[in-house]
Amino acid sequence: MERNKKLVRKKSVDFILLIAIIALVFIGIVMVFSASWPEAMVDFKDGYHFFRKQLVSAAAGFIGMIFMMNFNYRYFKKFAFPIYMLSLLSGLLLFTPLGVELKGATRWINLGFTTFMPSDAIKFGSIIFFAAFLSNKKEKISTLTVGTIPSLGIIGLSCLFIYLQPDLGTTLTLAGALMGMFFVAGMKLSHMLVIGGGAAAFLFYAITGEGNEYRMDRWTTFVDPFADKLGKGWQVVQSLYALGSGGLFGLGLGKSRQKFFYIPEAYNDFIFSIIGEELGLFGTLLVLFLFLVAIWRGIIIALKTEDLFGCYLASGITALITVQTLINIAVVTSSIPTTGITLPFISYGGTSLLFYMSGIGILLNISRYAKLDRG
């Protein structure tokens, strides 16, 4: 038995997934440098300001990925509850003097030497804890009292900590990932329909309820962004201009016009539009292809993992990447109303890059125990 365990540990990681993620991070570093240059020059008199910070974050993320790649993921199940509690505690710190309010939302913690986004910790802490919960319930997942109600409690509590910031986009991202895990675990179809109806009602309230006028403005802007293209529709319209002007092959790396203060923080939520402008349709298709490869390999790893905890954990990480990527690209292409969601591995942001690369490290570690075709 011990000899077999050692043999399992000697398996290589999923090389295709590793290459796809490294390629995405590399593209992200290059595009952050290009998209952030004008703002960095005006605000910091240093065009390399954001580039250097993203490079440091990528290095930290790479170290996190290598560590998680070699750290037995099964230990996460043993410490799933403390990890979850710590992630929620980090969210509570937002409501202390450490919380930093920016643009009407409190989403960052000021640690003095850097800032930290608790939502990323909550996302991965919730996925680890929910994977442990689902693997313990096994065949009882489809029951109402043992499976569905406790699962909704975990999902609701996790999302509440993010919704209160307020951050509806990230709330929907996490809810989608956790519901994806619940579906994979075997939730009952009738329960899913009821939950879907409840989610639709919540979303309606979140947009139309009292105090949510800014969300209603985003909805009306989504319906017709050109109706107020110099006001509320400005960001979306400029994003569409960027994508359209790129054509098939783009204007050339570094030659974007929209990044010169037409698109606010072009290196962040709307970096995909700058990719389309500078690298064209082929550049955006390359990015989409790399994401599809990463998602495909994540699904394969989940399917080929015999350990239930590993299967659900791999499913959760893959679902999170999938949902967040879809939401970001849908926002940039004006397919859904605007929300502040970054593009994983590519958008500027140290906390996001660190957590997502570490999450990929966990996925790669699971691949070492999966029955993959390594030929």
PALUM-331951 format. One record per residue (C-alpha): residue number from 1; residue in three letters; chain; x, y, z. Coordinates in steps of 0.25 Angstrom, whole numbers. Layout:
N
TINU num residu chaine X Y Z
TINU NUM ALA A X Y Z
...
REM end
This chain:
375
TINU num residu chaine X Y Z
TINU 1 MET A 0 0 0
TINU 2 GLU A 11 10 4
TINU 3 ARG A 19 6 -9
TINU 4 ASN A 6 9 -17
TINU 5 LYS A 5 23 -10
TINU 6 LYS A 19 27 -14
TINU 7 LEU A 17 23 -28
TINU 8 VAL A 4 31 -29
TINU 9 ARG A 12 43 -23
TINU 10 LYS A 23 42 -35
TINU 11 LYS A 12 44 -46
TINU 12 SER A 14 57 -53
TINU 13 VAL A 5 69 -53
TINU 14 ASP A -5 72 -65
TINU 15 PHE A 5 78 -74
TINU 16 ILE A -5 84 -84
TINU 17 LEU A -12 91 -73
TINU 18 LEU A 1 97 -67
TINU 19 ILE A 5 102 -81
TINU 20 ALA A -8 109 -84
TINU 21 ILE A -8 116 -70
TINU 22 ILE A 6 121 -72
TINU 23 ALA A 3 126 -86
TINU 24 LEU A -9 133 -80
TINU 25 VAL A -1 140 -69
TINU 26 PHE A 10 144 -79
TINU 27 ILE A -1 150 -88
TINU 28 GLY A -6 157 -76
TINU 29 ILE A 7 163 -72
TINU 30 VAL A 9 168 -86
TINU 31 MET A -5 174 -88
TINU 32 VAL A -5 181 -74
TINU 33 PHE A 8 187 -78
TINU 34 SER A 2 192 -90
TINU 35 ALA A -11 196 -85
TINU 36 SER A -6 203 -72
TINU 37 TRP A 5 212 -79
TINU 38 PRO A -3 225 -81
TINU 39 GLU A -9 225 -67
TINU 40 ALA A 4 221 -60
TINU 41 MET A 11 232 -67
TINU 42 VAL A 1 243 -63
TINU 43 ASP A -1 238 -49
TINU 44 PHE A 13 233 -45
TINU 45 LYS A 22 239 -55
TINU 46 ASP A 26 224 -58
TINU 47 GLY A 21 216 -69
TINU 48 TYR A 26 203 -62
TINU 49 HIS A 18 205 -49
TINU 50 PHE A 7 195 -51
TINU 51 PHE A 16 186 -60
TINU 52 ARG A 26 184 -48
TINU 53 LYS A 14 182 -38
TINU 54 GLN A 8 171 -47
TINU 55 LEU A 21 165 -50
TINU 56 VAL A 23 163 -35
TINU 57 SER A 9 158 -33
TINU 58 ALA A 12 148 -44
TINU 59 ALA A 25 143 -37
TINU 60 ALA A 17 142 -24
TINU 61 GLY A 6 134 -31
TINU 62 PHE A 16 125 -38
TINU 63 ILE A 22 122 -24
TINU 64 GLY A 8 119 -19
TINU 65 MET A 5 110 -31
TINU 66 ILE A 18 102 -29
TINU 67 PHE A 16 100 -15
TINU 68 MET A 1 96 -16
TINU 69 MET A 5 87 -28
TINU 70 ASN A 14 79 -18
TINU 71 PHE A 5 80 -6
TINU 72 ASN A -5 68 -4
TINU 73 TYR A -18 74 -7
TINU 74 ARG A -25 64 3
TINU 75 TYR A -20 72 15
TINU 76 PHE A -29 83 11
TINU 77 LYS A -41 74 15
TINU 78 LYS A -35 72 29
TINU 79 PHE A -34 87 31
TINU 80 ALA A -46 92 22
TINU 81 PHE A -54 98 33
TINU 82 PRO A -43 107 39
TINU 83 ILE A -39 111 25
TINU 84 TYR A -54 115 22
TINU 85 MET A -55 122 35
TINU 86 LEU A -42 130 33
TINU 87 SER A -47 134 19
TINU 88 LEU A -60 139 25
TINU 89 LEU A -52 146 36
TINU 90 SER A -44 154 25
TINU 91 GLY A -57 159 20
TINU 92 LEU A -61 164 33
TINU 93 LEU A -49 172 33
TINU 94 LEU A -55 181 22
TINU 95 PHE A -64 187 33
TINU 96 THR A -53 191 42
TINU 97 PRO A -43 203 40
TINU 98 LEU A -35 194 31
TINU 99 GLY A -45 194 20
TINU 100 VAL A -43 203 8
TINU 101 GLU A -55 210 1
TINU 102 LEU A -53 213 -13
TINU 103 LYS A -64 216 -23
TINU 104 GLY A -75 214 -14
TINU 105 ALA A -71 200 -10
TINU 106 THR A -62 194 1
TINU 107 ARG A -54 183 -5
TINU 108 TRP A -40 184 0
TINU 109 ILE A -32 183 13
TINU 110 ASN A -21 193 15
TINU 111 LEU A -9 185 21
TINU 112 GLY A 0 196 21
TINU 113 PHE A 10 191 11
TINU 114 THR A 0 186 1
TINU 115 THR A -15 184 -1
TINU 116 PHE A -23 171 0
TINU 117 MET A -37 167 -6
TINU 118 PRO A -44 157 4
TINU 119 SER A -54 153 -7
TINU 120 ASP A -43 145 -14
TINU 121 ALA A -40 138 -1
TINU 122 ILE A -55 135 2
TINU 123 LYS A -56 129 -12
TINU 124 PHE A -46 119 -10
TINU 125 GLY A -49 117 4
TINU 126 SER A -63 114 1
TINU 127 ILE A -60 104 -10
TINU 128 ILE A -50 96 -1
TINU 129 PHE A -61 96 10
TINU 130 PHE A -72 92 1
TINU 131 ALA A -64 81 -6
TINU 132 ALA A -62 75 8
TINU 133 PHE A -76 76 11
TINU 134 LEU A -81 70 -2
TINU 135 SER A -71 58 -1
TINU 136 ASN A -76 55 13
TINU 137 LYS A -91 55 9
TINU 138 LYS A -89 46 -3
TINU 139 GLU A -102 39 -7
TINU 140 LYS A -110 48 3
TINU 141 ILE A -107 61 -6
TINU 142 SER A -121 59 -13
TINU 143 THR A -129 60 0
TINU 144 LEU A -135 73 4
TINU 145 THR A -131 73 19
TINU 146 VAL A -118 67 18
TINU 147 GLY A -113 72 5
TINU 148 THR A -120 84 -1
TINU 149 ILE A -124 92 11
TINU 150 PRO A -110 91 17
TINU 151 SER A -103 94 4
TINU 152 LEU A -112 106 1
TINU 153 GLY A -108 111 15
TINU 154 ILE A -93 110 12
TINU 155 ILE A -95 116 -2
TINU 156 GLY A -104 127 4
TINU 157 LEU A -94 131 15
TINU 158 SER A -82 131 6
TINU 159 CYS A -89 140 -4
TINU 160 LEU A -94 149 7
TINU 161 PHE A -80 153 11
TINU 162 ILE A -77 158 -3
TINU 163 TYR A -91 164 -6
TINU 164 LEU A -90 173 6
TINU 165 GLN A -78 180 1
TINU 166 PRO A -86 182 -8
TINU 167 ASP A -81 174 -20
TINU 168 LEU A -92 167 -28
TINU 169 GLY A -83 162 -39
TINU 170 THR A -74 154 -30
TINU 171 THR A -86 149 -22
TINU 172 LEU A -92 144 -35
TINU 173 THR A -78 138 -39
TINU 174 LEU A -77 130 -26
TINU 175 ALA A -91 126 -26
TINU 176 GLY A -90 120 -40
TINU 177 ALA A -77 113 -36
TINU 178 LEU A -83 107 -23
TINU 179 MET A -96 103 -31
TINU 180 GLY A -88 96 -41
TINU 181 MET A -81 88 -30
TINU 182 PHE A -95 85 -25
TINU 183 PHE A -100 80 -38
TINU 184 VAL A -88 71 -40
TINU 185 ALA A -90 65 -27
TINU 186 GLY A -104 61 -31
TINU 187 MET A -114 71 -26
TINU 188 LYS A -128 68 -29
TINU 189 LEU A -134 74 -42
TINU 190 SER A -147 79 -35
TINU 191 HIS A -139 86 -24
TINU 192 MET A -130 93 -35
TINU 193 LEU A -142 98 -42
TINU 194 VAL A -147 104 -29
TINU 195 ILE A -134 110 -26
TINU 196 GLY A -133 116 -40
TINU 197 GLY A -146 123 -37
TINU 198 GLY A -141 128 -24
TINU 199 ALA A -128 133 -30
TINU 200 ALA A -136 140 -41
TINU 201 ALA A -145 147 -31
TINU 202 PHE A -132 151 -23
TINU 203 LEU A -126 157 -35
TINU 204 PHE A -138 165 -39
TINU 205 TYR A -138 171 -25
TINU 206 ALA A -123 174 -25
TINU 207 ILE A -125 182 -38
TINU 208 THR A -139 189 -35
TINU 209 GLY A -139 190 -20
TINU 210 GLU A -138 203 -12
TINU 211 GLY A -124 208 -12
TINU 212 ASN A -119 200 -24
TINU 213 GLU A -122 211 -34
TINU 214 TYR A -108 210 -39
TINU 215 ARG A -110 195 -43
TINU 216 MET A -123 200 -50
TINU 217 ASP A -115 210 -58
TINU 218 ARG A -106 199 -62
TINU 219 TRP A -117 191 -67
TINU 220 THR A -123 202 -75
TINU 221 THR A -109 205 -81
TINU 222 PHE A -108 191 -85
TINU 223 VAL A -121 191 -92
TINU 224 ASP A -116 203 -101
TINU 225 PRO A -102 208 -97
TINU 226 PHE A -102 218 -109
TINU 227 ALA A -114 225 -103
TINU 228 ASP A -105 232 -93
TINU 229 LYS A -91 229 -100
TINU 230 LEU A -85 242 -94
TINU 231 GLY A -90 239 -80
TINU 232 LYS A -94 225 -74
TINU 233 GLY A -91 217 -86
TINU 234 TRP A -77 223 -88
TINU 235 GLN A -69 211 -83
TINU 236 VAL A -77 201 -91
TINU 237 VAL A -77 209 -104
TINU 238 GLN A -62 211 -103
TINU 239 SER A -60 196 -101
TINU 240 LEU A -68 193 -113
TINU 241 TYR A -60 203 -121
TINU 242 ALA A -47 197 -116
TINU 243 LEU A -52 183 -121
TINU 244 GLY A -57 188 -134
TINU 245 SER A -45 196 -138
TINU 246 GLY A -36 184 -136
TINU 247 GLY A -41 177 -148
TINU 248 LEU A -35 163 -151
TINU 249 PHE A -21 166 -147
TINU 250 GLY A -21 178 -138
TINU 251 LEU A -14 192 -138
TINU 252 GLY A -2 186 -133
TINU 253 LEU A 4 183 -119
TINU 254 GLY A 4 196 -111
TINU 255 LYS A -4 204 -121
TINU 256 SER A -17 205 -115
TINU 257 ARG A -24 218 -115
TINU 258 GLN A -35 215 -105
TINU 259 LYS A -25 213 -94
TINU 260 PHE A -22 227 -94
TINU 261 PHE A -33 230 -84
TINU 262 TYR A -45 227 -92
TINU 263 ILE A -47 214 -84
TINU 264 PRO A -45 216 -69
TINU 265 GLU A -34 206 -64
TINU 266 ALA A -33 199 -77
TINU 267 TYR A -23 190 -70
TINU 268 ASN A -33 184 -61
TINU 269 ASP A -47 180 -64
TINU 270 PHE A -47 184 -78
TINU 271 ILE A -34 179 -82
TINU 272 PHE A -40 169 -92
TINU 273 SER A -45 180 -101
TINU 274 ILE A -30 186 -101
TINU 275 ILE A -26 172 -106
TINU 276 GLY A -36 172 -117
TINU 277 GLU A -32 186 -121
TINU 278 GLU A -17 183 -121
TINU 279 LEU A -17 168 -125
TINU 280 GLY A -30 168 -133
TINU 281 LEU A -39 156 -134
TINU 282 PHE A -28 146 -135
TINU 283 GLY A -22 151 -121
TINU 284 THR A -36 150 -114
TINU 285 LEU A -38 136 -120
TINU 286 LEU A -24 132 -115
TINU 287 VAL A -28 136 -101
TINU 288 LEU A -41 129 -102
TINU 289 PHE A -35 117 -107
TINU 290 LEU A -25 117 -95
TINU 291 PHE A -37 118 -86
TINU 292 LEU A -44 107 -93
TINU 293 VAL A -32 98 -91
TINU 294 ALA A -30 101 -77
TINU 295 ILE A -45 99 -74
TINU 296 TRP A -45 86 -82
TINU 297 ARG A -33 80 -75
TINU 298 GLY A -40 84 -61
TINU 299 ILE A -52 76 -65
TINU 300 ILE A -44 64 -69
TINU 301 ILE A -36 65 -56
TINU 302 ALA A -49 65 -48
TINU 303 LEU A -55 53 -57
TINU 304 LYS A -43 45 -55
TINU 305 THR A -41 47 -40
TINU 306 GLU A -46 35 -32
TINU 307 ASP A -46 43 -19
TINU 308 LEU A -59 50 -17
TINU 309 PHE A -53 62 -10
TINU 310 GLY A -43 64 -21
TINU 311 CYS A -54 63 -31
TINU 312 TYR A -62 74 -25
TINU 313 LEU A -50 82 -22
TINU 314 ALA A -45 81 -36
TINU 315 SER A -60 84 -41
TINU 316 GLY A -61 96 -32
TINU 317 ILE A -48 103 -37
TINU 318 THR A -51 100 -51
TINU 319 ALA A -65 105 -50
TINU 320 LEU A -60 118 -43
TINU 321 ILE A -50 121 -54
TINU 322 THR A -61 118 -65
TINU 323 VAL A -72 127 -58
TINU 324 GLN A -63 139 -56
TINU 325 THR A -57 138 -70
TINU 326 LEU A -71 137 -76
TINU 327 ILE A -76 149 -68
TINU 328 ASN A -64 158 -71
TINU 329 ILE A -64 155 -86
TINU 330 ALA A -79 157 -86
TINU 331 VAL A -78 171 -79
TINU 332 VAL A -67 175 -89
TINU 333 THR A -75 171 -101
TINU 334 SER A -88 178 -95
TINU 335 SER A -95 164 -94
TINU 336 ILE A -99 167 -80
TINU 337 PRO A -99 179 -71
TINU 338 THR A -86 185 -66
TINU 339 THR A -80 179 -53
TINU 340 GLY A -67 180 -47
TINU 341 ILE A -61 166 -50
TINU 342 THR A -47 164 -54
TINU 343 LEU A -42 154 -65
TINU 344 PRO A -34 143 -58
TINU 345 PHE A -19 142 -60
TINU 346 ILE A -19 154 -69
TINU 347 SER A -25 167 -62
TINU 348 TYR A -17 175 -53
TINU 349 GLY A -18 171 -38
TINU 350 GLY A -8 164 -29
TINU 351 THR A -18 157 -19
TINU 352 SER A -26 151 -31
TINU 353 LEU A -14 146 -38
TINU 354 LEU A -8 140 -26
TINU 355 PHE A -21 133 -22
TINU 356 TYR A -24 128 -36
TINU 357 MET A -10 123 -39
TINU 358 SER A -10 116 -25
TINU 359 GLY A -23 110 -29
TINU 360 ILE A -17 105 -42
TINU 361 GLY A -6 99 -33
TINU 362 ILE A -17 91 -25
TINU 363 LEU A -23 86 -38
TINU 364 LEU A -9 82 -44
TINU 365 ASN A -7 75 -30
TINU 366 ILE A -20 67 -32
TINU 367 SER A -16 64 -46
TINU 368 ARG A -5 56 -40
TINU 369 TYR A -14 46 -34
TINU 370 ALA A -24 46 -46
TINU 371 LYS A -24 34 -56
TINU 372 LEU A -20 43 -68
TINU 373 ASP A -14 39 -81
TINU 374 ARG A 0 44 -79
TINU 375 GLY A 5 38 -92
REM end
